[in-house]
Amino acid sequence: MTDYHLVIDGATAEESWTYLDDDAALSDAPSIISLTRLKDEADALAERSAPFGVILRADGLGKTDLGEDVRELAPFIDRLALIAIHFPAYRNGRGYSAARVLREEFNFTGQLRATGDVLYDQWAMMNRCGINAFELAANIDLATFQTALGELSGAYQPAADQNRGALWARGK
């Protein structure tokens, strides 16, 4: 049982993925593993028929102050069906940059999921950066989420979407 509900591409979805600890056995079910495990078990994971994803932690679990580097996913990007970006606190914006790198530089087309401290006033920008799946608190309904996505009529900065922002529109 999860303490969140999942929204993918603007619609409520059933969770079909399982987060696995590094010492947990892999099953035939879709699994989300750590970046460390991905790097350590890359060859064995390539032989799997079940889809797998990775969680990228902005806080690095104490490994570094900057968190895990999104660029470490580059050698594995074609094997990943899902990348979960963990937002440890509302004030930690590293996940936005990671999402843009994944969509714009790595051309990642799979599910890009926001997990952790995922808040109302951040959903629209997360979506603009390329995040298409959200783990929302269980008490948040879909209508609230959809309202948040459409609440801002414009943007100041560019993102992974086609909206270049107010400063670019002003120059026209």
N, C-alpha and C positions, 0 to 999 in steps of 0.2 A: 504494500500500500504506500502510495506516495503522498507527500504533504503539499503537493502542487497539482495543477492541471495544466495540460499541454495545449498550446495554440500553435498550429502550423499553417502558414499562408493565410492567416486571418480566420481560421475555423478551428473549433474545438476538435482535438484528436485524441485517440487512445494511445497510451504509452506502449510502445513495442520494444523499447530498448532497456537494457539493464546496465547500471553503473557497476563495474567490478573493481574490487580492491586488487592491488598488485599480486597478492598471494592467492586469489580465488581462481579456481579452475575455469577455463573457457568452456562454454557450452556451444550448442548449435544455434543458440538464440542470438539476435543482434546485441552486441556488447559495446559499451563505452569504457575505454581503458585510459590509463594515464600516459602522458608523453614519455615518461621513463620506461614504462612497459613496452610501448610502441617501439622505441629505439632498441631495447634489449631483446625483443622477440620478433623483430621485423621479418626474418626469414620464415619462421613458423607461421606467423600471421598471414603471410602471402599465400600459404597453402590452404587457408580456411575457405570454405564455401559460404559460410555465414557472413553477413556484412558486419563490419566493425567501425567504430568511431573512436575519437580521442577527446579528452577534456583538456583544455588549455587553461591553466590557472594563472590569473593575473597577479596573485600574491606569491606564487612560487612555492607555497607551503614551507616558507622559511629558507628556501634554497638561495634566493637572492632578493634584494629589495625591489627589483624590477619585475619579478615574476618570470614565467617561462616565455621564451622567445618564439614567436609565431613562425619565424623563418626556419626553425628546426623541423617544421612539418613539411618543408619543400620536397625532400626525397620520397615522402610517403603520400603526397596529396592525391595521386591517382588511385590509391588503394582505399581511401577513406570515404565512407558514405555519409558520415556525420562528424561535425566538429562542434563540441559544446564549449562555449567561452564562459568561464566562471567570473562573475562580477562579485568580488568579495565585500564591497561596500559601495554605496551610491557615489561616493566621491572618487572612486578609482575608475578612470576612463580609459585604461589601457585596452580594454576589450573592444572599444570602438575602432581604435587603430588596427588591432588584430583583424577585425572583421573586414575592414577595407583592404588590408593587404591580401587576405584570403580571396576576396572577390575580384579585386582589380589587378593584382600582380600575379596571383597563382591561378586565377580563373576557376576557383573552386565553385562547382555547381550543386554540390550536395546540400544537405540540411545544415544550416548554421544556426545553432541554438544558444540562447542566452539563459544562463542559470545563475543562481545566487541572489544577490540583492538587486532584483529586477523591478524597478519602480515605475509608476504611472507616467511621470513627467519625462522619463527616459525612453519609453517604448518607441516613440516616433523616430527619434534619432538613431536608436539601435536598428530599426527597420531600414532607415535611409542608408545606414552603413552596410547593409546586406544581410542582417540577421532576419531569418524568416520563421524561426520557431522560438517560442518563449515558454519557460516554465514559470507560470504565474501562481501566486498564492491561492490556495484553495477557495478563499472567500471572494475572489475577483471573478465577475462574470464576463462573458464574451462581449456583451454590449458596452461595458466599461472600457474594455481593451480597444474596441473599434472606435469608440468616441475619442480616446486618447490619440490614436493614430491620425485622426482627421482634425484634431483640435488646432493645430498651427497651419495657417494658410500659406506661409512662406518660410524660407530658411535663410540664414545669414552665411552659412558656410557650405561648400560643396561636400558631397559624400559619394557613396557608391551608386546612388541613383542618378537620374538625369537632371535633377534640379540643381542648377549651378549656384543658386543663392542670390540674395538681394543685391549684393555688391556688383555682381556680373550683370544683372538685369538693369541696374542704374546706368551702366555704360552704354546701353543700346540706344 
